[in-house]
Structure formats: C-alpha cells, structure tokens
C-alpha cells in the first residue's frame, strides 16, 4: 500500500487515478494533521456490481473512459 499526504495528492491526482485504473490497485491518502483519509480504488473490474449498490436516482460515471 502506498500512502501520501493531501498536498501531494492534489498535485498528482489525475496521474494516480490513471495509474490505479491500469494496475487495478488502490491508494490511501491521509491528512496527518486531521487524521482524515481518502481511499482511491480502481473499480473498473467491479463497476457493474458497484453500480447496483447506487440508489436509482444516482447516476454512475465512468471517468476512465
């Protein structure tokens, strides 16, 4: 698992998302000051299953395309 701070994540988020999607991996972004965390998961392989969990009024968006 790779861990980075919020400032680094802001500067490199698009690259991380592309890399994660290609690798089928995940990334944990943690704010050490507040303790808040964000988990980015490459979910392309599970997209159909994950969409089934969304309420009908929400629309899923595939940002990888």
BADREN-102426 format. One record per residue: residue number from 1; x, y, z of N, C-alpha, C in turn; residue in three letters. Coordinates in steps of 0.02 Angstrom, whole numbers, plus 32768, in hexadecimal, padded with zeros to 4 digits. Each point is the difference from the previous one (the first is absolute). Layout:
# BADREN-102426
<atom nr="NUM" n_u="X" n_v="Y" n_w="Z" ca_u="X" ca_v="Y" ca_w="Z" c_u="X" c_v="Y" c_w="Z" rest="ALA"/>
...
END
This chain:
# BADREN-102426
<atom nr="1" n_u="802A" n_v="7FC5" n_w="8000" ca_u="7FD6" ca_v="803B" ca_w="8000" c_u="802C" c_v="803D" c_w="8000" rest="UNK"/>
<atom nr="2" n_u="7FED" n_v="8032" n_w="7FD9" ca_u="8025" ca_v="803F" ca_w="7FFC" c_u="7FD8" c_v="8035" c_w="8025" rest="UNK"/>
<atom nr="3" n_u="8023" n_v="8029" n_w="8027" ca_u="7FDE" ca_v="8035" ca_w="8026" c_u="8021" c_v="8042" c_w="7FF0" rest="UNK"/>
<atom nr="4" n_u="7FD7" n_v="8034" n_w="7FF1" ca_u="801A" ca_v="8043" ca_w="7FF1" c_u="7FD9" c_v="8034" c_w="8028" rest="UNK"/>
<atom nr="5" n_u="8019" n_v="803E" n_w="8003" ca_u="7FDB" ca_v="8034" ca_w="8023" c_u="7FD2" c_v="8025" c_w="7FD0" rest="UNK"/>
<atom nr="6" n_u="7FD4" n_v="8029" n_w="801B" ca_u="7FCC" ca_v="8022" ca_w="7FD9" c_u="801F" c_v="802E" c_w="7FCB" rest="UNK"/>
<atom nr="7" n_u="8034" n_v="8025" n_w="8011" ca_u="801F" ca_v="802D" ca_w="7FD0" c_u="801A" c_v="7FDB" c_w="7FC4" rest="UNK"/>
<atom nr="8" n_u="8021" n_v="7FC9" n_w="800B" ca_u="8019" ca_v="7FD7" ca_w="7FC8" c_u="7FC6" c_v="7FE5" c_w="7FD6" rest="UNK"/>
<atom nr="9" n_u="7FCB" n_v="7FEC" n_w="8021" ca_u="7FC6" ca_v="7FE4" ca_w="7FDC" c_u="7FE1" c_v="8034" c_w="7FD2" rest="UNK"/>
<atom nr="10" n_u="7FFA" n_v="803E" n_w="8018" ca_u="7FE3" ca_v="8035" ca_w="7FD6" c_u="802A" c_v="800A" c_w="7FC1" rest="UNK"/>
<atom nr="11" n_u="8041" n_v="7FFE" n_w="8007" ca_u="802C" ca_v="800D" ca_w="7FC7" c_u="8001" c_v="7FC7" c_w="7FCE" rest="UNK"/>
<atom nr="12" n_u="7FF1" n_v="7FC4" n_w="8015" ca_u="8009" ca_v="7FC5" ca_w="7FD5" c_u="7FC3" c_v="7FD4" c_w="7FF8" rest="UNK"/>
<atom nr="13" n_u="7FC5" n_v="8018" n_w="8014" ca_u="7FC5" ca_v="7FD6" ca_w="8002" c_u="7FEF" c_v="7FE0" c_w="7FBC" rest="UNK"/>
<atom nr="14" n_u="8001" n_v="8026" n_w="7FCB" ca_u="7FEF" ca_v="7FE4" ca_w="7FBE" c_u="802F" c_v="7FC7" c_w="7FED" rest="UNK"/>
<atom nr="15" n_u="8041" n_v="8009" n_w="800C" ca_u="8030" ca_v="7FCC" ca_w="7FEF" c_u="7FF4" c_v="7FC2" c_w="802B" rest="UNK"/>
<atom nr="16" n_u="7FF3" n_v="800A" n_w="8040" ca_u="7FF2" ca_v="7FC7" ca_w="802C" c_u="7FC2" c_v="7FD9" c_w="7FE9" rest="UNK"/>
<atom nr="17" n_u="7FCC" n_v="8024" n_w="7FED" ca_u="7FC3" ca_v="7FDE" ca_w="7FEB" c_u="800D" c_v="7FD6" c_w="7FC2" rest="UNK"/>
<atom nr="18" n_u="8023" n_v="801C" n_w="7FCF" ca_u="8011" ca_v="7FDA" ca_w="7FC4" c_u="802A" c_v="7FC3" c_w="8010" rest="UNK"/>
<atom nr="19" n_u="8034" n_v="800A" n_w="802A" ca_u="802B" ca_v="7FC8" ca_w="8013" c_u="7FDA" c_v="7FCA" c_w="8026" rest="UNK"/>
<atom nr="20" n_u="7FD5" n_v="8015" n_w="802E" ca_u="7FD9" ca_v="7FCF" ca_w="8027" c_u="7FD2" c_v="7FD8" c_w="7FD4" rest="UNK"/>
<atom nr="21" n_u="7FE0" n_v="8022" n_w="7FD0" ca_u="7FD2" ca_v="7FDD" ca_w="7FD4" c_u="8025" c_v="7FCC" c_w="7FD5" rest="UNK"/>
<atom nr="22" n_u="803B" n_v="8012" n_w="7FE8" ca_u="8027" ca_v="7FD2" ca_w="7FD7" c_u="8018" c_v="7FC5" c_w="8029" rest="UNK"/>
<atom nr="23" n_u="8013" n_v="800C" n_w="803F" ca_u="801D" ca_v="7FCB" ca_w="8029" c_u="7FCC" c_v="7FD8" c_w="8027" rest="UNK"/>
<atom nr="24" n_u="7FC2" n_v="8019" n_w="8004" ca_u="7FCE" ca_v="7FDF" ca_w="8029" c_u="8012" c_v="8002" c_w="8049" rest="UNK"/>
<atom nr="25" n_u="8018" n_v="803A" n_w="8018" ca_u="801B" ca_v="8005" ca_w="8044" c_u="7FD8" c_v="8033" c_w="8029" rest="UNK"/>
<atom nr="26" n_u="801D" n_v="8017" n_w="8038" ca_u="7FE0" ca_v="8032" ca_w="802B" c_u="8035" c_v="802D" c_w="801F" rest="UNK"/>
<atom nr="27" n_u="7FEA" n_v="8039" n_w="8019" ca_u="802D" ca_v="8032" ca_w="801E" c_u="7FDD" c_v="801F" c_w="803C" rest="UNK"/>
<atom nr="28" n_u="8023" n_v="8004" n_w="8038" ca_u="7FE6" ca_v="8020" ca_w="803C" c_u="8020" c_v="8045" c_w="8006" rest="UNK"/>
<atom nr="29" n_u="7FD7" n_v="8035" n_w="8003" ca_u="8017" ca_v="8045" ca_w="800A" c_u="7FEC" c_v="8013" c_w="8046" rest="UNK"/>
<atom nr="30" n_u="8031" n_v="8013" n_w="8029" ca_u="7FF2" ca_v="800F" ca_w="8046" c_u="8017" c_v="8047" c_w="8011" rest="UNK"/>
<atom nr="31" n_u="7FD5" n_v="8026" n_w="8023" ca_u="8012" ca_v="8041" ca_w="801A" c_u="8019" c_v="7FF5" c_w="8048" rest="UNK"/>
<atom nr="32" n_u="8041" n_v="8003" n_w="800A" ca_u="801D" ca_v="7FF2" ca_w="8042" c_u="7FEB" c_v="8033" c_w="8034" rest="UNK"/>
<atom nr="33" n_u="7FF0" n_v="803D" n_w="7FEB" ca_u="7FEB" ca_v="8033" ca_w="802F" c_u="7FBB" c_v="7FF2" c_w="801C" rest="UNK"/>
<atom nr="34" n_u="7FD1" n_v="7FED" n_w="7FD6" ca_u="7FBB" ca_v="7FF5" ca_w="8015" c_u="7FEF" c_v="7FB6" c_w="800B" rest="UNK"/>
<atom nr="35" n_u="8027" n_v="7FD4" n_w="7FE4" ca_u="7FF1" ca_v="7FB9" ca_w="8005" c_u="7FCF" c_v="7FE9" c_w="7FCB" rest="UNK"/>
<atom nr="36" n_u="7FE7" n_v="802D" n_w="7FD6" ca_u="7FD1" ca_v="7FEE" ca_w="7FCB" c_u="8025" c_v="7FD6" c_w="7FCC" rest="UNK"/>
<atom nr="37" n_u="7FDB" n_v="7FD4" n_w="7FE0" ca_u="801E" ca_v="7FD6" ca_w="7FCC" c_u="7FD1" c_v="7FF7" c_w="7FC6" rest="UNK"/>
<atom nr="38" n_u="801D" n_v="7FF5" n_w="7FC6" ca_u="7FDB" ca_v="7FF4" ca_w="7FC2" c_u="801E" c_v="7FC1" c_w="7FE0" rest="UNK"/>
<atom nr="39" n_u="7FD5" n_v="7FD2" n_w="7FED" ca_u="8017" ca_v="7FC3" ca_w="7FE1" c_u="7FE9" c_v="8001" c_w="7FB7" rest="UNK"/>
<atom nr="40" n_u="802F" n_v="7FFE" n_w="7FD1" ca_u="7FF1" ca_v="7FFC" ca_w="7FB9" c_u="8008" c_v="7FB7" c_w="7FEB" rest="UNK"/>
<atom nr="41" n_u="7FCD" n_v="7FE5" n_w="7FE1" ca_u="8001" ca_v="7FBA" ca_w="7FEC" c_u="7FF2" c_v="7FFC" c_w="7FB5" rest="UNK"/>
<atom nr="42" n_u="8029" n_v="7FD9" n_w="7FDD" ca_u="7FF2" ca_v="7FF2" ca_w="7FBB" c_u="7FC7" c_v="7FCD" c_w="7FFE" rest="UNK"/>
<atom nr="43" n_u="7FC7" n_v="8016" n_w="7FEA" ca_u="7FC5" ca_v="7FD5" ca_w="8003" c_u="7FE6" c_v="7FEB" c_w="7FBC" rest="UNK"/>
<atom nr="44" n_u="8028" n_v="800A" n_w="7FCC" ca_u="7FE9" ca_v="7FEF" ca_w="7FBD" c_u="7FE7" c_v="7FB9" c_w="7FFA" rest="UNK"/>
<atom nr="45" n_u="8024" n_v="7FD2" n_w="8020" ca_u="7FEC" ca_v="7FBA" ca_w="7FFA" c_u="7FC1" c_v="7FF0" c_w="8026" rest="UNK"/>
<atom nr="46" n_u="7FEC" n_v="802C" n_w="802F" ca_u="7FC3" ca_v="7FF4" ca_w="8027" c_u="7FCA" c_v="8034" c_w="7FF2" rest="UNK"/>
<atom nr="47" n_u="8007" n_v="8026" n_w="7FCA" ca_u="7FD3" ca_v="8038" ca_w="7FF3" c_u="7FB6" c_v="7FEB" c_w="8001" rest="UNK"/>
<atom nr="48" n_u="7FEE" n_v="7FCB" n_w="7FDD" ca_u="7FBA" ca_v="7FEC" ca_w="7FFD" c_u="7FE4" c_v="7FEF" c_w="8045" rest="UNK"/>
<atom nr="49" n_u="8028" n_v="7FDC" n_w="8027" ca_u="7FE9" ca_v="7FED" ca_w="8043" c_u="7FFA" c_v="803E" c_w="802D" rest="UNK"/>
<atom nr="50" n_u="8030" n_v="802E" n_w="7FFC" ca_u="7FFD" ca_v="803C" ca_w="8029" c_u="7FC5" c_v="802D" c_w="7FEE" rest="UNK"/>
<atom nr="51" n_u="7FF1" n_v="8005" n_w="7FBF" ca_u="7FC7" ca_v="8029" ca_w="7FEA" c_u="7FBF" c_v="7FE5" c_w="801C" rest="UNK"/>
<atom nr="52" n_u="7FFC" n_v="7FBF" n_w="800C" ca_u="7FC2" ca_v="7FE4" ca_w="801B" c_u="7FF3" c_v="8018" c_w="8047" rest="UNK"/>
<atom nr="53" n_u="8033" n_v="8018" n_w="8023" ca_u="7FF8" ca_v="801A" ca_w="8044" c_u="7FE7" c_v="8048" c_w="8002" rest="UNK"/>
<atom nr="54" n_u="8005" n_v="8024" n_w="7FC7" ca_u="7FEC" ca_v="8046" ca_w="7FFF" c_u="7FB4" c_v="8005" c_w="8000" rest="UNK"/>
<atom nr="55" n_u="7FE5" n_v="8032" n_w="8022" ca_u="7FB7" ca_v="800C" ca_w="7FFC" c_u="7FEE" c_v="8011" c_w="7FB7" rest="UNK"/>
<atom nr="56" n_u="7FC3" n_v="7FF1" n_w="7FED" ca_u="7FEC" ca_v="800B" ca_w="7FBA" c_u="8007" c_v="8048" c_w="7FEA" rest="UNK"/>
<atom nr="57" n_u="7FF7" n_v="8030" n_w="802F" ca_u="8003" ca_v="8046" ca_w="7FED" c_u="8048" c_v="8019" c_w="7FF5" rest="UNK"/>
<atom nr="58" n_u="8031" n_v="7FD7" n_w="8010" ca_u="8046" ca_v="8012" ca_w="7FF4" c_u="8018" c_v="7FE0" c_w="7FC0" rest="UNK"/>
<atom nr="59" n_u="802A" n_v="8024" n_w="7FDC" ca_u="801B" ca_v="7FE5" ca_w="7FC1" c_u="804A" c_v="7FF2" c_w="8009" rest="UNK"/>
<atom nr="60" n_u="8016" n_v="7FC6" n_w="7FED" ca_u="8047" ca_v="7FEE" ca_w="8003" c_u="8023" c_v="801E" c_w="7FC4" rest="UNK"/>
<atom nr="61" n_u="803D" n_v="8018" n_w="800A" ca_u="8028" ca_v="801C" ca_w="7FCB" c_u="8042" c_v="7FDB" c_w="7FFB" rest="UNK"/>
<atom nr="62" n_u="8011" n_v="7FEB" n_w="7FC4" ca_u="803F" ca_v="7FDD" ca_w="7FF5" c_u="8033" c_v="8034" c_w="7FE8" rest="UNK"/>
<atom nr="63" n_u="802A" n_v="8017" n_w="802E" ca_u="8031" ca_v="8033" ca_w="7FF0" c_u="803C" c_v="7FE4" c_w="7FDB" rest="UNK"/>
<atom nr="64" n_u="8006" n_v="7FBF" n_w="7FFC" ca_u="8038" ca_v="7FE0" ca_w="7FDE" c_u="7FFA" c_v="8004" c_w="7FB5" rest="UNK"/>
<atom nr="65" n_u="7FC4" n_v="800B" n_w="7FE7" ca_u="7FF6" ca_v="8001" ca_w="7FB7" c_u="8016" c_v="8042" c_w="7FE2" rest="UNK"/>
END
